[in-house]
């Protein structure tokens, strides 16, 4: 298992039911889950297979957030 020193970052082994993990994250009020595409081998560099899947609750709470980034 990977050792992580950051208190806010958690590593876990593979999940077979990602949808259930996302529901649990939504219940906890998390923004989303960062995961690696299963078809991509792990490697460094600019090509990344890491993706962030947003929780439905976060999307709903932040659906109008784009207004914060509009230019006057």
URLIN-V742111 format. One record per residue. N is the residue number from 1. RES is the residue in three letters. SS is DSSP state (alpha for helix, beta for strand, coil for the rest). OMEGA is omega as a letter, one per 20 degrees, with the letter a starting at -180 (* if undefined). Layout:
n=N res=RES ss=SS omega=OMEGA
n=N res=RES ss=SS omega=OMEGA
//
This chain:
n=1 res=UNK ss=coil omega=r
n=2 res=UNK ss=coil omega=r
n=3 res=UNK ss=coil omega=a
n=4 res=UNK ss=coil omega=a
n=5 res=UNK ss=coil omega=a
n=6 res=UNK ss=coil omega=a
n=7 res=UNK ss=coil omega=a
n=8 res=UNK ss=coil omega=a
n=9 res=UNK ss=coil omega=r
n=10 res=UNK ss=coil omega=r
n=11 res=UNK ss=coil omega=r
n=12 res=UNK ss=coil omega=r
n=13 res=UNK ss=coil omega=a
n=14 res=UNK ss=coil omega=r
n=15 res=UNK ss=coil omega=r
n=16 res=UNK ss=coil omega=a
n=17 res=UNK ss=coil omega=a
n=18 res=UNK ss=alpha omega=a
n=19 res=UNK ss=alpha omega=r
n=20 res=UNK ss=alpha omega=r
n=21 res=UNK ss=alpha omega=r
n=22 res=UNK ss=alpha omega=r
n=23 res=UNK ss=alpha omega=r
n=24 res=UNK ss=alpha omega=r
n=25 res=UNK ss=alpha omega=r
n=26 res=UNK ss=alpha omega=r
n=27 res=UNK ss=alpha omega=a
n=28 res=UNK ss=coil omega=r
n=29 res=UNK ss=coil omega=a
n=30 res=UNK ss=coil omega=r
n=31 res=UNK ss=coil omega=a
n=32 res=UNK ss=beta omega=a
n=33 res=UNK ss=beta omega=r
n=34 res=UNK ss=beta omega=a
n=35 res=UNK ss=beta omega=r
n=36 res=UNK ss=beta omega=r
n=37 res=UNK ss=coil omega=a
n=38 res=UNK ss=coil omega=a
n=39 res=UNK ss=coil omega=a
n=40 res=UNK ss=coil omega=r
n=41 res=UNK ss=coil omega=a
n=42 res=UNK ss=coil omega=r
n=43 res=UNK ss=coil omega=r
n=44 res=UNK ss=coil omega=r
n=45 res=UNK ss=coil omega=a
n=46 res=UNK ss=coil omega=r
n=47 res=UNK ss=coil omega=a
n=48 res=UNK ss=coil omega=r
n=49 res=UNK ss=coil omega=r
n=50 res=UNK ss=beta omega=r
n=51 res=UNK ss=beta omega=r
n=52 res=UNK ss=beta omega=r
n=53 res=UNK ss=beta omega=a
n=54 res=UNK ss=beta omega=r
n=55 res=UNK ss=coil omega=a
n=56 res=UNK ss=alpha omega=r
n=57 res=UNK ss=alpha omega=r
n=58 res=UNK ss=alpha omega=r
n=59 res=UNK ss=alpha omega=a
n=60 res=UNK ss=alpha omega=a
n=61 res=UNK ss=alpha omega=a
n=62 res=UNK ss=coil omega=a
n=63 res=UNK ss=coil omega=r
n=64 res=UNK ss=coil omega=a
n=65 res=UNK ss=alpha omega=a
n=66 res=UNK ss=alpha omega=r
n=67 res=UNK ss=alpha omega=r
n=68 res=UNK ss=alpha omega=a
n=69 res=UNK ss=alpha omega=r
n=70 res=UNK ss=coil omega=r
n=71 res=UNK ss=coil omega=a
n=72 res=UNK ss=coil omega=*
//
